[in-house]
Amino acid sequence: MTETPRKDLPGRLLRLLSLLQSRREWSGAELAERLGVTDRTLRRDVSRLRALDYPVEGVTGTAGGYRLVSGRNLPPLLLDDDEAIAVALGLVTAADGSVAGIEDSSARALAKLEQVLPARLRPRLAALSDAAVAVRHGDVPRVAPDVLAVIAACRRDRRLLSFDYRNRADEAGARRVEPHHLVTLRGRWYLIAWDTGRADWRTFRADRIEHPTPAHARFEPRELPVPDPAAYLTRVLAGASYRYTARMTVRLPAGAVRAGLFAAIRGEIEDRGAEGCAIRLSADSAHLVVQYIAAIAALGAAFTLDAPPEISDRVRELGRRLTRPPTSFS
């Protein structure tokens, strides 16, 4: 085997540490193969990590192996350039206002991270944290971080989760679920879970969850109807029916409608070939549905609209206002 040159020793130790952190246990042969070294060199590298106070334990067995265990005193944090940038960006963008108190926590974490990083990476981290700013979602309800933490812990430990939930009508009810995933979309946090009382999949707005409590009972994880949790949430929200619903038929392909809109709409778009596409729009706000209709109409294609009076009357009034001659120009 051709070994990695000795001059690459610091980088090799970093890769070894990264591998040990990525899973619970490795065999010596696997680590040596990943690093491109002999078993003897691997043993020397493990000894060097131990000399730096990293708690690397040997694992007995047929082939032998290693694992990184939790220690009381952690040595200086080792991150490569890309990892340091990823952590810094994650902390900066986390301060978008969707989680209560996250701005101060992120700032403190960035300051601590800068102190423990190697000297060569500190200027890059400081420059990035000074230059990057996250725009807050001003109209998005904030989620308590402990709510997200309890949900995540129950998912990890496969424990049932009980909580009080306020629906769109502000009616509270008790729920007991098997938490599957937390997904963030447009600044809102959602829990995807199997509702044991309804024997079906449900999505819950995390900001409407109160008093989350882990249960002693455990569960075996189920498979979502759609493997990707983000895709599943998007599909569920698009198909949901809210207080106001309108339907449009537009003489454009569905792809052209999606590409022509500045932001995603809350609704379903069905491609109908030469006829164009059918769009179902739904929201709790009539004003929001009218905004969707206006955005689609602005694409310039012929369309028909089927909507309740609360929507159609607003659309007609908007049309009258847009066709009136302006009283002045600036």
C-alpha positions in Angstrom: 0.0 0.0 0.0 1.2 3.5 -0.8 1.0 5.6 2.3 0.0 9.3 2.6 3.2 11.3 2.8 4.2 12.4 6.3 3.9 16.1 5.4 0.1 15.5 5.2 0.1 14.3 8.9 -2.1 17.2 10.3 -4.6 16.8 7.5 -4.6 13.0 8.0 -5.3 13.3 11.7 -8.1 15.7 10.9 -9.6 13.2 8.5 -9.2 10.4 11.1 -10.9 12.4 13.7 -13.7 13.3 11.3 -14.2 9.6 10.5 -14.3 8.6 14.2 -16.9 11.3 14.8 -19.1 10.2 11.9 -20.2 6.9 13.3 -20.0 4.9 16.6 -17.4 2.4 15.7 -14.8 1.6 13.0 -12.6 -1.4 12.3 -8.9 -0.8 12.0 -8.9 -2.1 8.4 -11.7 0.3 7.4 -9.9 3.3 8.8 -6.6 2.3 7.2 -8.3 1.9 3.8 -10.1 5.2 4.1 -6.9 7.1 5.0 -4.6 5.2 2.6 -2.2 4.1 5.3 -0.9 0.8 6.8 -2.3 -0.6 10.0 1.0 0.3 11.8 0.6 4.0 10.7 -3.0 4.0 11.8 -2.0 2.9 15.3 0.6 5.7 15.5 -2.0 8.2 14.3 -4.5 7.0 17.0 -1.7 7.4 19.6 -1.2 11.0 18.4 -4.9 11.8 18.8 -4.7 10.3 22.3 -1.7 12.5 23.1 -3.9 15.5 22.1 -6.5 14.3 24.7 -9.0 12.9 22.3 -10.6 9.9 24.0 -10.1 7.2 21.4 -10.8 3.7 22.7 -9.8 0.4 21.2 -12.6 -2.1 20.5 -11.9 -5.8 21.0 -13.1 -8.3 18.5 -12.0 -10.4 15.6 -10.5 -7.6 13.6 -10.2 -4.9 16.3 -11.3 -1.4 15.9 -11.7 2.1 17.4 -14.3 4.5 18.6 -14.4 8.1 19.9 -16.0 8.3 23.3 -17.3 11.3 25.2 -14.7 13.0 27.5 -15.0 15.5 30.3 -12.4 17.9 28.8 -12.5 18.5 25.0 -9.3 19.6 23.3 -9.4 22.5 20.8 -12.1 22.0 18.1 -10.8 20.8 14.8 -12.7 21.9 11.7 -11.5 22.2 8.2 -12.2 25.4 6.2 -15.5 24.2 4.6 -16.8 22.9 7.9 -16.0 26.1 9.7 -17.8 28.1 7.1 -20.8 25.7 7.2 -21.1 26.1 11.0 -20.8 29.9 10.8 -23.4 30.2 8.1 -25.7 27.9 10.0 -25.5 30.0 13.1 -26.0 33.3 11.2 -29.0 32.1 9.1 -30.5 30.5 12.2 -31.1 34.0 13.5 -34.0 34.6 11.1 -36.5 35.1 13.9 -38.4 31.8 13.6 -37.1 30.4 16.9 -37.5 32.5 20.0 -34.2 33.8 21.5 -32.1 32.2 18.8 -30.3 35.5 17.8 -28.5 35.9 21.2 -27.7 32.2 21.4 -26.3 32.2 17.8 -24.1 35.2 18.6 -22.7 33.6 21.8 -22.1 30.3 19.9 -20.2 32.2 17.2 -18.0 33.9 19.8 -17.2 30.7 21.5 -16.5 28.9 18.2 -14.0 31.6 17.2 -12.1 31.1 20.5 -11.6 27.4 20.0 -10.8 27.3 16.3 -7.2 27.2 15.1 -5.7 30.6 14.6 -5.6 30.4 10.8 -9.4 29.9 10.6 -10.4 32.6 13.1 -10.1 35.6 10.7 -12.3 33.8 8.1 -15.0 33.0 10.7 -14.9 36.6 12.1 -15.2 38.0 8.6 -18.1 35.8 7.7 -20.0 36.4 10.9 -19.5 40.2 10.5 -20.6 40.2 6.8 -23.6 37.8 6.8 -27.0 38.9 8.0 -30.3 37.0 8.0 -33.5 38.7 7.2 -36.1 38.0 9.9 -39.5 36.6 9.0 -41.4 39.4 10.7 -44.9 37.9 10.3 -44.0 34.3 11.3 -45.0 33.1 14.8 -41.9 32.2 16.8 -41.3 28.7 18.2 -39.8 28.1 21.7 -36.5 26.3 21.3 -37.4 23.8 24.1 -40.4 22.7 22.1 -38.2 21.8 19.2 -35.7 20.1 21.5 -38.4 17.9 23.2 -39.8 16.9 19.8 -36.3 16.1 18.4 -35.4 14.0 21.5 -38.6 12.0 21.2 -37.9 11.3 17.6 -34.3 10.2 18.4 -35.3 8.0 21.3 -38.4 6.7 19.5 -40.7 7.7 22.3 -44.3 8.7 21.9 -45.0 12.4 22.3 -48.0 14.0 24.0 -48.9 17.7 23.6 -51.8 20.2 23.4 -52.4 21.5 20.0 -54.3 24.7 18.8 -55.8 24.3 15.3 -56.5 27.0 12.8 -59.8 27.8 14.6 -57.8 28.3 17.9 -59.4 25.2 19.4 -57.1 23.2 21.7 -57.0 19.4 21.8 -54.7 16.7 23.2 -52.6 14.8 20.7 -50.4 11.7 21.0 -48.0 11.1 18.1 -45.0 9.2 16.8 -42.7 12.1 15.7 -41.1 11.5 12.4 -39.5 14.8 11.2 -39.2 18.5 11.9 -39.3 20.5 8.7 -38.9 24.3 8.3 -40.7 26.0 5.4 -40.9 29.8 4.8 -39.8 30.5 8.3 -42.4 28.1 9.9 -41.5 24.9 11.7 -43.7 21.8 11.1 -43.8 18.4 12.8 -44.6 15.4 10.6 -45.9 12.6 12.8 -48.2 9.6 12.9 -51.2 10.5 15.0 -52.1 7.4 17.1 -55.6 8.7 17.9 -56.4 9.2 14.2 -54.3 6.3 12.9 -53.0 8.5 10.1 -50.2 10.9 9.2 -50.6 14.5 10.3 -48.6 17.7 10.1 -48.5 20.2 13.1 -47.4 23.8 13.2 -44.7 23.8 15.9 -45.7 27.2 17.1 -49.1 25.8 18.0 -47.7 22.9 20.1 -47.9 23.5 23.8 -46.7 21.4 26.8 -44.9 18.7 24.8 -44.2 15.7 27.1 -42.3 12.5 26.3 -44.1 9.3 27.1 -42.5 6.1 28.4 -43.9 4.0 25.5 -41.7 3.6 22.5 -42.5 3.0 18.8 -41.0 1.6 15.7 -40.5 4.3 12.9 -43.0 4.1 10.0 -42.3 5.0 6.4 -43.8 8.2 5.0 -46.0 7.9 1.9 -43.3 10.1 0.3 -39.7 9.3 1.3 -38.5 12.9 1.4 -40.1 14.7 4.4 -39.7 18.1 2.8 -41.5 16.9 -0.4 -44.2 15.3 1.7 -44.9 18.5 3.7 -45.0 20.6 0.5 -47.5 18.2 -1.0 -49.7 18.2 2.1 -49.8 22.0 2.3 -50.5 22.3 -1.4 -53.5 19.9 -1.1 -54.9 21.4 2.1 -58.2 23.2 2.1 -58.5 26.5 4.0 -61.3 29.0 4.5 -61.2 30.4 1.0 -60.6 28.4 -2.1 -60.6 29.4 -5.8 -59.9 27.5 -9.0 -58.3 28.9 -12.2 -57.8 27.4 -15.6 -54.8 29.1 -17.3 -53.7 28.7 -20.9 -50.1 28.0 -19.9 -48.2 24.8 -19.1 -47.9 24.1 -15.3 -44.1 24.5 -15.6 -44.4 27.9 -17.2 -46.8 29.1 -14.4 -44.4 27.9 -11.6 -41.4 29.5 -13.4 -43.2 32.8 -13.9 -44.2 33.3 -10.2 -42.0 35.3 -7.9 -42.9 33.0 -4.9 -44.6 29.7 -4.4 -48.3 29.7 -4.1 -50.4 27.7 -1.6 -52.2 25.4 -4.0 -52.1 22.6 -6.5 -51.2 23.0 -10.2 -52.4 20.2 -12.6 -51.0 20.1 -16.1 -53.7 19.5 -18.7 -51.6 19.4 -21.9 -52.8 21.6 -24.7 -55.5 23.1 -22.5 -52.9 24.6 -20.2 -53.2 23.9 -16.5 -55.8 23.9 -13.6 -54.8 25.6 -10.4 -56.5 25.3 -7.0 -55.7 28.1 -4.6 -56.6 28.0 -0.9 -55.8 30.1 2.1 -57.3 31.4 5.4 -57.1 35.0 4.0 -59.3 36.1 1.1 -56.7 38.9 0.5 -54.0 36.3 0.0 -56.0 34.2 -2.5 -56.6 37.4 -4.5 -52.8 38.1 -4.4 -52.3 34.6 -5.9 -54.9 35.2 -8.6 -53.4 38.6 -9.5 -49.9 37.1 -9.7 -51.0 34.4 -12.1 -53.1 36.8 -14.2 -50.1 39.0 -14.6 -48.4 36.2 -16.6 -50.5 37.4 -19.5 -52.3 34.2 -20.5 -56.0 33.8 -20.9 -57.7 32.3 -17.8 -61.1 31.5 -16.2 -61.9 31.8 -12.5 -64.3 29.9 -10.3 -64.4 31.5 -6.9 -66.9 32.3 -4.1 -68.2 35.9 -3.9 -65.7 36.9 -1.2 -63.0 36.3 -3.8 -64.6 37.2 -7.1 -65.9 40.5 -5.8 -62.4 41.5 -4.6 -60.9 40.5 -8.0 -63.5 42.6 -9.8 -62.7 45.6 -7.6 -59.0 45.1 -8.1 -59.6 45.1 -11.9 -61.6 48.3 -11.8 -58.9 50.0 -9.8 -56.2 48.9 -12.2 -58.1 50.2 -15.2 -58.9 53.6 -13.8 -56.7 56.4 -15.2 -54.1 57.4 -12.6 -54.7 60.9 -11.1 -51.0 61.7 -11.1 -47.6 60.4 -11.9 -44.4 60.7 -9.9 
